[in-house]
Structure formats: structure tokens, C-alpha cells
Amino acid sequence: MILLLYSSLYPLAVVVGTFLVCCLLHWLIGRLQTRFATQSAPQAGSEDAGTGKSLGPSFRQLYVEWGARALRTLLWLVFTVFSLQLVPTVQEDILQAQQKFDGVLKRTLDWVLGSALSALIILVVTVLVMRFVAAVIKTAFSFFETKVATSQNEYVQRRSQTLSSIIQGIAQVVIFFVGLMVALQEAGLNITPILASAGIVGLAIGFGAQSLIKDIFAGFMILFEEQYSVGDTIKIGDVTGTVESLTLRATRVRGGDGALTMFPNGSITTVANLSREWLRVVLDFEVDYSANVDQAMELMRSIAQQLKDEYANDILEDPSMQGLDKVVNGNLTLRVSFKTLPAKQAELARELRRRVKNAFDQAGIKGPVKI
């Protein structure tokens, strides 16, 4: 557009440039007139010999003045004729430029008020649909969390929150991509190359990132099947710890020694969840072969029952005295077990060991004999 206006207004620029040159020549003629007039002026104090009066301007001064006026008149006459010859061209170019500018402006306004406005409306509707779908998903999962808001189903709430965020993100990305493609098509752009490029890129990513896709799919199945969630205590291979972070890509487990281990979800084949519903405490106590087995078993059962009475909310059933489990190298192994809440297993097991040890010491029941 700038080049079009420049080329159309070129004759006008020539007229302006010629006018400036004429002004410069007009000034130079004046300077030359003053210079020649000074050289042709009579000397100061000279008088006419016959009349005794001062001499006036000489003929040479008059010739210089008349010549300067004639040159100036001729100069501006030539400029006027030259300009009049260019005026029709200037008017015609300006008119053509105005017509072209009006055409471009009209097409721009038609596009803005037509395709561009439709594309903008589609984008606005797309954003509103994204927000609406996200709100619906969030509301649905919030309603589900309210129904399972119990201490036993806390892990279900965590899983619900994680799935809600993931599904919201996927839904918004899909809706935005579809809305963007429709808006670009409405704006007059050919989206076929874009879709083809997206397909090729997706295919390349599929081949080049198979392990990543495997991890993401496995992560989604972990969440969907409620295998474990953030805060659960799990065992993967030789690592036992608390789940600190769970994403579609990986699981991060903080072990008892403080080490943070990251497992790609696709590499997890077997996992033991130690935080679901209940766990069973199984404790073995060794005593000497000469000890009274019935007395030791009754003492262990009664101490375990006392512990159950004190921690009724943490121990879910009455302790079970399973009896004499092993006889090895002259030592007797007695076993007792009971169900506890997942987070209380280790604490109650340590407390029961302490109490049984003190009770055996008071009853004179000897421990295993080293051979």
C-alpha cells in the first residue's frame, strides 16, 4: 500500500521539488541583482556638472533591475506551465490510488465483519464451552467425592481429584483444537495442511515415544483401577515407602530412609498396596523348649487383648492366638495375629513386642537358647 501511494504521488513530488528549485533560483537572481547594482552605483558625492545636482541611478542599474525582473518572471512562468502539464496526471494518480485504497479498505471491512467476526465468535464460544465442560466435570467429581467422604474412602477422594484434573485437561485441549480448526476454516484459511501435519507429527511421536505413551497409558490405568494414590504406602520390588507424587508419567515413592525413588508407570508390573482398608499384624515370639507353652500362649493372648481394648479404634478384630508354629533347634515359635488400620500396623506391632517381652520376663519364661 505504501509503495502504491508513493508511485501514485510521484508527479506531485516532482512539482514540489521543482517549486523548491525555483525558489532557490529566485533567491540567486536577487543576490546577483544586488551585486551588479552595487558595482554600477555612482560614487558617493558625485554631482551633475551642469545642474550641480546628485546623479541618480545609472542606466546599468536599471538594466540589471529590469533583467532580474524579467528572469524571475520567466522562471515562474516556466514553472507554472510545467506544473499545469502535471496537474492532470497528479489528479488521475491520486484518484486511482484512492480507488485502490477504497477497494482494499472495503475488502478488509467485509472480511472483518464477515469471516473474521465469525471466527472470533467461534473462538469465544469455544472458550465458553471449555469452561462449561470443565465446570461440569469438576461438579460431577465433587458430587462423587461427597458421597464417599469417609475415612475408609479417603483414597477414593484422592483418586477422584487426580482423575478430575486429568479429564478436565484432556477435554479442554480437544475442545480448543476443534474450535481453533473451525475458526481458521471460517476465517478463510485452508486447514487441510495443518491437519495433515498434525497427523504426521502424531505418527512420528507415536513411533519415537513408545515408552512415554506406555507410561501414560499405564498411569491412567493405575488411577482408573484405584491401584494406589498419593499418600498410600506401597511396595514396588525391593522399595517400600509412601507415594509422594503420582502422575500419568511416573510414580515417586519416599522410602523409610528418606530416599526418593521414581518409577516410570510403564515399568511397574507388580505393586503391593499397604494402605488399603486393613492390614494383618503377624508376630512370632520364640521361647526356650523347656518353657510352659500353654502359659506363654495364654499370656500372649491376654496381652494382645489388652492392647485391643486400649486401641479399639485401630485394631479391627480380636487377636487370634494361632498357637505353636515352629519347633527349630530346641526353640519354640508362638504366633499371634490381628487386623489393624493400615497406618497403625508398625506402631501396634512394636508396642505388642515390648509388652510381651516384659510379661515373659516377669513370668520367668525364658527366651530362645543360642546354639
N, C-alpha and C positions, 0 to 999 in steps of 0.2 A: 504493500500500500504506500509506503514511504517513497519507494522508487517510482511508483506510478505518479504520485503527486509531484515529485521532483522533475520528471520528464515533461509533465504537462505544464508546469510553471516555468520551464526553461526560457521561453521567449520573454516572459515578464522579468526574469532575472537579467536578460540581456538589456532590456530597456533601462532597468535601474542602474546597471553597470555603465551604460552609455551616458546616462544623466550625470553620474559622478565624474566621468571623464570630461564632459562638457563644463561642469562646474570648475574643474581644475584648469582647463584651458581658459575659461573666462577670467580666472584669477591671474593666470600668467600674462594674458593680454593687458590686464590692468597694471601689472608690475612693469611690463615693458613700456607701456604708455607713460607711466610716471618717470621712468628712467630717461626716455628720449625727451620728454617735456623739460626735464631739469637741465639736460645738456643744451637745449635750444632756447632756454630763457635768457633775456638781455641781462647784462651785468647790472648790479645794483648801483643806483645814482646816475645812470646814463640818461641824457635828455635829447630831445629833437633839436637840431641846430637852428632851424628856422623859427620855431614857436617857443622853444625853451621848456616844453612840457616833457614829462616822463614818457618813455617809449612803452607801448602796450605789448600784448602777446605777439610773437613773430608768426609769419606765415608757416614756418616749420612746425611750431607748436600746434597751430590749427590743423595742419595736415596730419600730424601724429594723432590728435584727438579724434578727427573725422575717420582716420583709418582704423583706429581702435574700435570706434563705434560700429563701423562697417563690418569688421571681423567678428565682433560679438553678435551682431545681428545675423550675419551669415551662419555663424556657428549654431545658434539656437534655431534658425530656420531649417538647417540640415537635420538637427536633432528631432525637430517636430515632424518633418517629412518621414524620417526613418521610423519614428515611433508610431506614426499613423499607419505605416505599412505593416507593423507588427501587431497592432491592436486586434484586428480580426482573428489572427492566429492565436493570440492570448485568450481572447474570449472563447474561441472554439475549443482550445485545450482545457480551459477551466470548466467549460460546460461538460466536456467528455469525462473529465476527472470527477466532476460532481455526480454525473450519471453513474459512473462505475462505483463510486463510493456509496451512493444511494442503493445500488444493487447489492453490494456486499452487506451493507447495513440491514437491508430488508431480509436477505437470506439468513443473516445471523439472528435477527429477531424471530424469524419464522422457526429456526432451529431451536432457539432458546425457549420460545413459547410452545413449541411442539414436542420434538423428541427429547430435548434436554429436560423440560419440565416433567414429562412422563417418566424419564429415568430417575429424576430426583424424587418424584412421588414413590416410585418403586423402592428406592433405597430407604426412604423414610418408613414405608410400610414394612420393609424387611427388618429394620431395627426394632420397630414396634412388635413384630411377630417374634423376633428373637427374645425380647424382654418378656413377652407374654408366655412363650413356651418355657423359658427359664423359671418364671414365677409359678407356672402350673406344676413343673417337675419338683420344684422346691416345696410347694404346698403339699403335694402328694406324699413326698418322703417325710415331711414334718408330721403329717397325719399318721403315717405308719409308725414313726418314732414315738408318738404319743401313746399309741396302742400297746407298744412293747416297753414302755418306760418302767421297767422293774430292774432290781439289782441283778436278777438272773439273766436278763436280756440286755445287759449293757453293751456287750459285744455286737448285738444286732443293731443297736443305735449307732455305734461307730461305723459299722459296715454300711448302714443306710446313708450316713453323712458322706462317706467316701464315694459311694456309687452315685449319690445325688450330684456331687461336684463333677464327676466324670461325665455323666449323661448330659448334664447341662452344657458342658464344654463341647461335646460332640454335636449335640443338637444345634447349638449356636453357630458352629463352624459350617455345618451342612446348610443351614438356612441362609447364612451370609453368602456362601459361594453361589447358591442357586439364585438368590436375589441379585447379586452382582452380575452374573451372566445375563439375566433377563434385562437388567438396566443397561448394560453395554449394548445388547442387541437392540433395545428400544432407542438408544442414542444413535443408532446407525452404524455401529461397528460390527465387523464380521468376527463372531466369536468361535467360528469353526477352528481356526489355527490355535486359539487358546485351549479349546477342549482337546484338540489333538496333542498339543504339547503337554497338557496335564496328564493325558493318558500315557504318553511316552515316559514322562518323569515318574509317574506312579509305577510303571512297569520296571523302570531302572531301579527305583528304590526297593521294589519288591524282591528283585534278584540280589541287589547289593546289601540289603539289610535284613536278611532272613532271620538271623539270630535276634535282631531287635524286634521284629514282628512276632517271633516266637515268644519273647519275653513279655511283650504287651498282651498277647492273647492269653498267656498263662497267668499274668497278673489279673486280668479281667475275670478269669475263671476262679481264681483264688478268692476274689471279692464276691463274686456271684454265688459261689458254693459255700461261703462262710467258713473257709478253711481256718483262717485266723485273721486278726486285725491288730491295729496299733494298741499296745498295752498288754497283749497276750504274752504269756511265757511259752516259748516253743523250743523244740529240739530238732535241728536240721543236721544230720550227720553226727559229728562229734561236738557241735556247738549248741549250747543251751543258754538261753537268755531271753530278754524282753524285747519285743518288737518296738523299735523306736520310730520307724518310718516304713510306710507301705505305699508304693506307687505302682503304676502299671509296668514300670521298667524293672524295679528291684525291690528287695526286702532288706532292711537294715536291722540287725539284731545286736543288742548290747549284752555281752556276756557278764557273768558274775565277777570276773576280774577287771571289768571296765572296758575290755576291747570291743570295738565296734566292727562287726563283720557284715559285709554286703554280699547278698546272694542274688544273682540275676534270676528272675522268676522262672525263666525257661529251664534253668539247671536244677530246680528243686523237684525231685522225684518223690521223696518221702519226707513227711514232716509230722512231728508229734506235738499236739497242742496240749499244754499243761494247764490251761486256764479255762476249760470248758466245764461248766456245771459242777463237777465234783472230781476229786482225786482220792485214791485209797492209800492210806499210810500202812505200810507193812514193815514191822520191826521185828528183828531177830535178836534174842539175847542168849548168850552162851553161858552155861553153868558147868560146874565140875560134875563128873559122873556120879560121885557119891552124894550129891545134893538130893533133897526130897523134891521130886518132880511135881507132885500134886501141890505141895506147899508153894513152890515157886510159881506154878501156873495160876493158882488162886490169888497169890499176891500181885502178879502182873495184871490179872483181870480186874481186881478191885481198884488198883491204882489207875488203870485206864478208864474205869467207870467214874472214878472221882474227877479225872480230867474232863470227861464228857459232861459231868454235872456243872463244872466251873465254866466250861466253854461250850455251852449248849447251842449257841448261835453259829459256832464254827464247825462243830462236829455233828455230822448229819445223821448218824446212827449209833446204836450201842456198840461198844467194842466187841470184837469176836476173838475169843481165845482159841486159836486153831490147834494148840497142843504141841507135842514133841515133834519137831520137824526133821531133825537130823541127829545122828549119833556118829561122831567122827573123832578118832584119836582120843577116846576117853572123855570127850566133851559133848554135852547135850545142848541142842539148839531149840529154844522155845520161840514160838511165833504168835504175835497178836496183831490184829489189823482193825481199821475203822475208816469210814468215809469222812472227808473234810471238804471245806470250800477250797478252791484251787490256790488262793493266795495264802492260806494258813497251813499248808501241808508241812513245810520245813520247820516252821516255828513250833507246831504241836509235836512233831516227831522229836525235836531236840528236848522239849520240856518233858516228854514221857521218858526218854532215856535217862534224864537226870533223876527223876523221881524213882524209877525202878532201881537204879544203881544205889541210891541212898537206902531204899527199902531192903534190898538184898544185904547190904552191909549191916543194917540193924537186925535182920533176921538171922544172920550168920550163914547166909547162903554164899558159898564160895564161887568165884568166877572160874573161867577155864584155866586148866593147868598147861603151861607151856612145856612142850617136849623138845 
